[in-house]
Amino acid sequence: MYSSLQPFSNQTGSRNRTRNRADVLHSITSNGFPYSRRLSAHTSCVNALTFSSGNSRFLASGGDDHRIHLWDFHQEDLKTPAMTMVGIRGIILTLAFSATNQYLYSGGTDSVIYQYDSSHMDAPISAIGNLSPKQSFREHREHVRAITCHPFQDQIFMSASEDGTIRRYDSRSSNRAARAQDTMQLMSEVTGVQYHPIMDNIFVTSDNKGQVCLRDERMAFGPLTQRSGQGVVQLYNTKLTKQSIGHLSNPESSSVVFDREGKKIAVTMLNYLPTIYALSDPNPVAICSGRNLPDGSPNPPGERTYSNSCTMKHGTFGGPGLDTDEYYVAGSDDFRGYIWKIPPLSELIERREELTADNWLTHDFRQTIAFTQSLEGNKFVPVELPTPACRLTGHMSIVNTAIFHSSYLHVVTSGIEKDIILHSPTPSSPCTQDLSLSPSVRRLGENATEDRVAYLQALTTSRPDTLTRDDEAEQTTLSMFDHILRQEGEADVFLVRKWRDSSAPDSDDSADDDSSDSSDTTSL
């Protein structure tokens, strides 16, 4: 009897330990992440952040100044980078560590992918100095928007580009024929790609026409005669509908990310809200909004809240110290970061509403935005998560990227400014001491004329030397983006992203369905 009960006892103990850790985490973070520190090393906008695989010892950051800085979270009081990587000739848009941190990959506006040997990151900086690329890959013709590394093999990675290609690389091979078989061409700009963290043949993509697809490498790559439906095994529903609007909207999917178990997907949608999907369900289960303050009270009238209208943003799942990712964090146009607690998928699926077309038309849903494949199809209303667990302050302008540390209670954010911000629920941690309370959020500048001048100057003059930009230059950048926010902020997604069925005779929509030859999709 004892032996038959032992597995149950072990499972119960494991669940209890997980629950205890979660309770401790929730207790420590009950007041949010009110402490922070600016990490200063870059000279202009910081676009990309990524932690090293495993215990997240190193943070890599890159941006407009063409440099990558590595920050060591094993320091007692993290303030300066441990290493700098040089040799990049364009703005950095994406960074990715390989499975065991042997390599760090970078991509951006110069269309080149750079591979750095990061296997000796823990060596003294005096022994390494500035690190140059080990090799580069130059097949893309436009900006490289995303790089994802194979979950188990250091030499294999994929890239997504605005030239419409998704490319798979094995850095050990230089065979051009093999490169051709490892290239997939889409009819849209590819904005995101990520390997599934466990099923290494599965990956997810996003594009500027709003499509989010789960794909299988075995059908997406190889000889053309062996490919099928561009590898699509699941096409996620990303089209929006509103009862008072006669057309659908397909917001641009500007990035996509898995949680650590590969059970959830989060899509960052331009002019709409972060949207959560279950892996095998084409319809969304939740949307994350800032309608309420973290205490549950409504956001005050006139106060800005979560929005995404102006820049490329990247959010991540996380659950520091936990076995699962219970949270999602994203940056916003209102100069804040937002953290939401994501309920279990089973609960979200149960609470999600599915409406027939008749119910949608005959009942009052005027304030509701739903997801649908067509005007005549069923409507799906995901669960709104209107109350963020906390809001992150300290930035002076738009926050583009937000990322959790895997074990420490830290969130790192970056954006339009040259400084990265390290957020914490406490003034000290294993890697920081004497953090300050974060300043309150800056309000949008009131000098509209000055901001407009800064914007026009940016359009008519050459870009400043990012290696010598000072605080005055950064203030000009902040002023320029203040103007952009006034012009583009809070745009109505149904006005700026109209969708019409491309098969309709009077359609002027040029969107191509990359999965048009793969209607028989399968669930995982």
Residue pairs with C-beta under 8 A, 6 or more apart in sequence:
18 322
18 323
21 321
21 322
22 322
22 326
25 319
25 320
25 321
25 322
25 409
28 409
28 425
28 426
29 389
29 390
29 409
29 425
31 390
31 425
32 294
32 339
32 389
32 390
32 391
32 392
32 425
33 339
33 390
33 392
33 409
33 411
33 423
33 424
33 425
33 438
34 425
34 437
34 438
35 423
35 424
35 425
35 426
35 427
35 435
35 436
35 437
35 438
36 392
36 393
36 394
36 421
36 422
36 423
36 424
36 435
36 436
36 437
36 438
37 78
37 79
37 421
37 422
37 432
37 435
37 436
38 394
38 419
38 420
38 421
38 422
39 61
39 71
39 78
39 79
39 81
39 419
39 420
39 421
39 422
40 418
40 419
41 61
41 69
41 80
41 81
41 84
42 61
42 63
42 64
42 65
42 67
42 69
42 418
42 419
42 420
43 65
43 418
43 466
43 467
43 468
43 469
44 63
44 64
44 65
44 418
44 466
44 469
44 473
44 474
44 477
45 63
45 64
45 400
45 415
45 416
45 417
45 418
45 477
46 61
46 62
46 63
46 64
46 401
46 414
46 415
46 417
46 418
46 419
46 420
47 62
47 63
47 64
47 91
47 92
47 93
47 108
47 312
47 400
47 401
47 414
48 60
48 61
48 62
48 63
48 92
48 93
48 94
48 95
48 106
48 314
48 401
49 59
49 60
49 61
49 95
49 401
49 402
49 403
49 412
49 414
49 420
50 59
50 60
50 95
50 96
50 97
50 403
51 58
51 59
51 60
51 97
51 403
51 405
51 406
52 58
52 59
52 60
52 97
52 101
52 118
52 121
53 97
53 98
53 99
53 100
53 101
54 100
54 101
54 406
55 406
55 407
56 73
56 405
56 406
56 407
56 408
57 72
57 73
57 74
57 121
57 122
58 70
58 71
58 72
58 73
58 82
58 97
58 101
58 118
58 121
59 70
59 71
59 73
59 412
60 68
60 69
60 70
60 71
60 95
60 97
60 104
61 68
61 69
61 71
61 95
61 414
61 420
62 68
62 69
62 88
62 92
62 95
62 106
62 108
63 91
63 92
63 414
63 418
64 91
64 92
64 466
65 418
65 466
65 467
65 469
66 86
66 88
66 89
66 90
66 91
66 92
66 466
66 467
67 84
67 85
67 86
67 88
67 92
68 84
68 85
68 86
68 88
68 92
68 95
68 104
68 106
68 116
69 81
69 83
69 84
69 85
70 81
70 82
70 83
70 84
70 85
70 118
70 121
71 78
71 81
71 82
71 420
72 78
72 82
72 121
72 122
73 405
73 408
73 410
73 431
74 431
75 82
75 431
76 431
76 433
77 431
77 432
77 433
77 434
78 422
78 431
78 432
82 121
82 125
83 121
83 125
83 128
83 130
83 131
84 130
84 131
85 104
85 106
85 116
85 130
85 131
85 132
85 133
86 130
86 131
86 132
87 114
87 132
87 133
88 106
88 108
88 110
88 112
88 114
88 133
89 110
89 112
90 108
90 109
90 110
90 111
90 112
91 108
91 109
91 110
92 106
92 107
92 108
93 107
93 108
93 109
93 143
93 144
93 145
93 312
94 106
94 107
94 108
94 144
94 145
94 146
94 147
95 104
95 105
95 106
95 147
96 104
96 105
96 147
96 148
96 149
96 157
97 103
97 104
97 105
97 118
97 149
98 104
98 105
98 118
98 149
98 150
98 154
98 155
98 157
99 149
99 150
99 151
99 152
99 153
99 154
100 154
101 118
101 119
101 121
102 117
102 118
102 119
102 154
103 115
103 116
103 117
103 118
103 119
103 134
103 149
103 154
103 155
103 171
104 115
104 116
104 118
105 113
105 114
105 115
105 116
105 147
105 149
105 157
106 113
106 114
106 116
106 147
107 113
107 114
107 140
107 144
107 145
107 146
107 147
107 159
108 143
108 144
109 143
111 138
111 140
111 141
111 142
111 143
111 144
111 161
111 163
112 136
112 137
112 138
112 140
112 144
113 136
113 137
113 138
113 140
113 144
113 147
113 159
113 169
114 133
114 136
115 133
115 134
115 135
115 136
115 137
115 171
116 131
116 132
116 133
116 134
117 131
117 134
120 128
135 171
137 159
137 169
139 165
139 167
139 179
139 183
140 159
140 161
140 163
140 165
140 167
141 161
141 163
142 161
142 162
142 163
142 189
143 161
143 162
144 159
144 160
144 161
145 160
145 161
145 162
145 189
145 190
145 191
145 192
145 312
146 159
146 160
146 190
146 191
146 192
146 193
146 194
146 255
147 157
147 158
147 159
147 160
147 193
148 157
148 158
148 159
148 193
148 194
148 195
148 203
149 156
149 157
149 195
150 156
150 157
150 195
150 200
151 195
151 196
151 197
151 198
151 200
152 200
153 200
155 170
155 171
155 172
156 168
156 169
156 170
156 171
157 168
157 169
157 171
158 166
158 167
158 168
158 169
158 193
158 195
158 203
159 166
159 167
159 169
159 193
160 166
160 190
160 191
160 192
160 193
160 205
161 167
161 189
161 190
162 189
162 190
162 191
162 208
163 189
164 185
164 186
164 187
164 188
164 189
164 190
165 183
165 184
165 185
165 186
165 190
166 183
166 184
166 186
166 190
166 193
166 205
166 220
167 179
167 182
167 183
167 184
168 182
168 183
168 217
168 221
169 179
169 182
170 178
170 182
173 179
181 221
181 222
181 223
182 221
183 221
184 220
184 221
184 230
184 231
186 207
186 230
186 514
187 512
187 514
188 207
188 208
188 209
188 211
188 511
188 512
188 514
189 207
189 208
189 209
190 205
190 206
190 207
191 206
191 207
191 208
191 252
191 253
191 254
191 255
191 256
191 312
192 204
192 205
192 206
192 207
192 253
192 254
192 255
192 256
192 257
193 203
193 204
193 205
193 206
193 256
194 203
194 204
194 256
194 257
194 258
195 202
195 203
196 202
196 203
196 204
196 258
196 262
197 258
197 260
197 261
197 262
198 261
198 262
199 262
199 524
201 216
201 217
201 218
202 214
202 215
202 216
202 217
202 233
202 262
202 524
203 214
203 215
203 217
204 212
204 213
204 214
204 215
204 256
204 258
204 265
205 211
205 212
205 213
205 215
205 256
206 212
206 253
206 254
206 255
206 256
206 267
207 253
207 514
208 252
208 253
208 254
209 250
209 252
209 511
209 512
210 238
210 239
210 250
210 251
210 252
210 253
210 269
210 497
210 499
210 511
211 235
211 236
211 238
211 253
211 513
211 514
211 515
212 235
212 236
212 238
212 253
212 256
212 265
212 267
212 277
213 230
213 232
213 234
213 235
213 236
213 514
213 515
214 232
214 233
214 234
214 235
214 236
214 279
214 524
215 230
215 231
215 232
215 233
216 231
216 233
217 231
218 231
219 227
219 228
219 229
219 230
219 231
219 232
219 233
220 227
220 230
220 231
221 227
221 231
228 518
229 515
229 517
229 518
229 521
230 514
230 515
230 517
230 518
232 514
232 515
232 518
232 521
233 521
233 522
233 523
233 524
234 279
234 280
234 282
234 521
234 522
234 523
234 524
235 282
235 515
235 518
235 521
236 265
236 267
236 277
236 282
236 283
236 284
237 282
237 283
237 284
237 371
237 372
237 373
237 380
238 250
238 251
238 253
238 267
238 269
238 275
238 371
239 248
239 249
239 250
239 371
239 372
239 373
239 499
240 248
240 249
240 250
240 251
240 272
240 369
240 370
240 371
240 372
240 493
240 494
241 248
241 249
241 360
241 369
241 370
241 371
241 372
241 375
241 379
242 368
242 369
242 370
242 494
243 360
243 361
243 364
243 365
243 366
243 368
244 366
245 494
247 375
247 494
247 498
247 499
247 500
248 372
248 374
248 375
248 498
248 499
248 500
249 493
249 494
249 497
249 498
249 499
250 497
250 499
250 511
251 269
251 270
251 271
251 272
251 493
251 497
252 269
252 270
252 271
252 497
253 267
253 268
253 269
253 270
254 268
254 269
254 270
254 308
254 312
254 313
255 267
255 268
255 312
255 313
255 314
255 315
256 265
256 266
256 267
256 268
257 265
257 266
257 314
257 315
257 316
257 317
258 264
258 265
258 317
259 265
259 266
259 317
259 324
259 325
260 317
260 319
260 324
260 325
261 324
261 325
262 279
263 278
263 279
263 345
264 276
264 277
264 278
264 279
264 317
264 325
264 342
264 345
265 276
265 277
265 278
265 279
266 274
266 275
266 276
266 277
266 315
266 317
266 328
267 274
267 275
267 277
268 274
268 308
268 313
268 314
268 315
268 330
269 275
269 308
269 493
270 308
270 309
270 497
271 308
271 309
271 491
271 492
271 493
271 496
271 497
272 308
272 493
273 287
273 288
273 289
273 306
273 308
274 287
274 288
274 315
274 328
274 330
274 340
275 284
275 286
275 287
275 288
275 382
276 284
276 285
276 286
276 287
276 288
276 328
276 342
276 348
276 382
277 283
277 284
277 285
278 285
278 345
278 348
278 349
279 524
280 523
280 524
281 349
283 352
283 354
283 371
283 380
283 382
284 352
284 371
284 380
284 382
285 345
285 348
285 349
285 352
285 382
285 383
286 342
286 343
286 348
286 382
286 383
286 384
286 385
287 382
287 383
287 384
287 385
288 306
288 328
288 330
288 338
288 340
288 385
288 388
289 305
289 306
289 384
289 385
289 386
290 299
290 305
290 306
290 332
290 334
290 338
290 386
290 388
290 391
291 298
291 299
291 305
291 384
291 386
291 387
292 298
292 299
292 386
292 387
292 388
293 299
293 387
293 391
294 387
294 388
294 389
294 390
294 391
296 387
299 305
304 333
304 334
304 444
305 332
305 334
306 330
306 332
306 334
306 336
306 338
306 388
307 332
307 333
307 334
307 489
307 490
308 330
308 332
308 333
309 333
309 485
309 488
309 489
309 490
309 491
310 333
310 398
310 481
310 484
310 485
310 488
310 489
311 333
311 398
311 400
311 415
311 416
312 400
313 330
313 331
313 332
313 399
313 400
313 401
314 330
314 331
314 400
314 401
314 402
314 403
315 328
315 329
315 330
315 331
315 402
316 328
316 329
316 402
316 403
316 404
317 325
317 327
317 328
317 342
317 404
318 325
318 327
318 328
318 329
318 403
318 404
318 405
318 406
318 411
319 325
319 326
319 327
319 404
320 404
320 405
320 406
320 407
320 408
320 409
320 410
321 407
321 409
325 342
326 341
326 342
327 339
327 340
327 341
327 342
327 389
327 404
328 339
328 340
328 342
329 337
329 338
329 339
329 340
329 392
329 402
329 403
329 404
329 411
330 337
330 338
330 402
331 337
331 338
331 398
331 399
331 400
331 401
331 402
331 413
331 415
332 338
332 398
332 399
333 398
333 485
333 489
334 441
335 393
335 395
335 396
335 397
335 398
335 399
335 441
335 442
336 391
336 392
336 393
336 395
336 399
336 441
337 391
337 392
337 395
337 399
337 402
337 411
337 413
337 423
338 388
338 391
338 392
339 388
339 389
339 390
339 391
339 392
339 411
340 385
340 388
340 389
341 385
341 389
342 348
342 385
343 383
343 385
348 382
348 383
351 383
352 380
352 381
352 382
352 383
353 380
353 381
354 378
354 379
354 380
354 381
355 365
355 370
355 378
355 379
355 380
355 381
356 378
356 379
357 375
357 376
357 377
357 378
357 379
359 379
360 370
360 379
368 381
369 381
370 379
370 380
370 381
371 379
371 380
371 381
371 382
372 378
372 379
372 380
374 501
392 399
392 402
392 411
392 413
392 421
392 423
392 438
393 438
393 439
393 440
393 441
394 413
394 421
394 423
394 438
394 439
395 413
395 415
395 416
395 417
395 421
395 441
395 442
396 416
396 417
396 442
396 478
397 415
397 416
397 417
397 442
397 477
397 478
397 481
397 482
398 415
398 416
398 481
398 485
399 413
399 414
399 415
400 414
400 415
400 416
401 413
401 414
401 415
402 411
402 412
402 413
403 411
403 412
403 413
404 410
404 411
405 411
405 412
408 429
408 430
408 431
409 424
409 425
409 426
409 429
410 422
410 423
410 424
410 429
410 431
410 432
411 422
411 423
412 420
412 421
412 422
412 423
413 420
413 421
413 423
414 420
414 421
416 477
416 478
416 481
417 474
417 478
418 469
418 474
421 438
422 432
422 435
423 438
424 432
424 435
426 435
427 434
427 435
427 436
428 434
428 435
444 482
444 485
444 486
445 451
445 478
445 479
445 482
447 479
448 483
448 486
450 479
451 479
451 480
451 482
451 483
451 486
452 483
454 476
454 477
454 479
454 480
454 483
455 479
455 480
455 483
455 484
457 476
458 476
458 480
464 473
498 509
499 509
499 511
500 507
500 508
500 509
501 507
501 509
502 509
502 510
502 511
502 512
502 513
515 521
